[in-house]
Amino acid sequence: MEKDWMMVFTTTDKVRADFVKSVLEDNQILVVLFNKTDNPYTDSSFRGIFELYVHWKQAEEALEHIYNLPE
């Protein structure tokens, strides 16, 4: 990952990661989702650690949106 990107969200729930990503994208925030699966031989579509990264210039805005999301 380039040095100008910051992780703003992490979860083990793929559905939650996709939801947060879509909220950020709906607010014109460029976001990248990484699936950091330990075992490449398992079904990784819903398992693993999911991290969302945004450019540091949009990090504060992204965190505000994430903070205001329902649980």
Backbone torsions as a table, in degrees:
resi	resn	phi	psi	omega
1	MET	NA	140.2	179.7
2	GLU	-65.6	156.8	-175.1
3	LYS	-68.6	-17.7	-177.5
4	ASP	-87.5	6.7	-178.5
5	TRP	-108.0	146.2	-179.1
6	MET	-127.5	142.4	173.8
7	MET	-78.1	127.5	-178.8
8	VAL	-116.2	-10.1	-177.9
9	PHE	-157.8	141.6	175.5
10	THR	-142.9	144.8	-178.8
11	THR	-160.3	165.2	172.0
12	THR	-103.3	3.4	-177.6
13	ASP	-103.5	108.3	-178.1
14	LYS	-60.9	-40.5	-179.3
15	VAL	-63.4	-42.9	178.4
16	ARG	-64.2	-41.9	179.1
17	ALA	-61.3	-43.8	178.7
18	ASP	-65.1	-38.0	178.6
19	PHE	-63.4	-48.8	-179.4
20	VAL	-62.5	-41.9	178.2
21	LYS	-59.0	-44.2	-178.9
22	SER	-67.1	-36.0	177.1
23	VAL	-63.3	-44.0	179.5
24	LEU	-65.1	-43.2	178.9
25	GLU	-63.8	-37.3	177.1
26	ASP	-62.8	-22.6	178.6
27	ASN	-102.4	25.2	175.9
28	GLN	58.2	36.7	175.4
29	ILE	-107.1	124.1	177.8
30	LEU	-73.7	122.9	-174.6
31	VAL	-135.0	143.9	178.1
32	VAL	-121.3	133.2	179.6
33	LEU	-106.5	125.2	175.9
34	PHE	-111.8	135.9	173.9
35	ASN	-104.7	110.0	-178.4
36	LYS	-100.2	77.2	-178.8
37	THR	-83.5	135.3	178.9
38	ASP	-71.8	-39.3	-174.4
39	ASN	-117.3	111.8	-177.9
40	PRO	-71.7	-8.1	-177.1
41	TYR	-94.0	-2.1	177.0
42	THR	-98.8	167.6	175.9
43	ASP	-71.0	102.0	-173.7
44	SER	-91.6	6.3	-176.4
45	SER	-65.6	-28.2	-179.5
46	PHE	-129.7	10.3	-179.7
47	ARG	-122.5	152.9	177.0
48	GLY	120.9	-168.2	175.6
49	ILE	-111.6	126.8	-177.7
50	PHE	-109.6	128.3	-178.4
51	GLU	-122.5	137.4	176.4
52	LEU	-109.4	130.9	179.7
53	TYR	-119.2	142.5	174.2
54	VAL	-133.4	162.0	175.6
55	HIS	-65.1	142.6	-174.6
56	TRP	-57.2	-27.7	-179.8
57	LYS	-70.3	-19.9	179.6
58	GLN	-107.8	3.6	-174.7
59	ALA	-62.7	-44.7	-178.3
60	GLU	-62.9	-44.5	178.3
61	GLU	-63.7	-41.5	179.2
62	ALA	-62.5	-43.8	179.7
63	LEU	-64.1	-35.3	176.6
64	GLU	-62.8	-43.5	178.0
65	HIS	-64.7	-42.8	-179.4
66	ILE	-64.9	-42.6	-179.2
67	TYR	-60.9	-33.5	-177.1
68	ASN	-88.9	3.6	179.0
69	LEU	-76.0	148.5	174.3
70	PRO	-69.4	153.2	179.3
71	GLU	-65.8	NA	NA
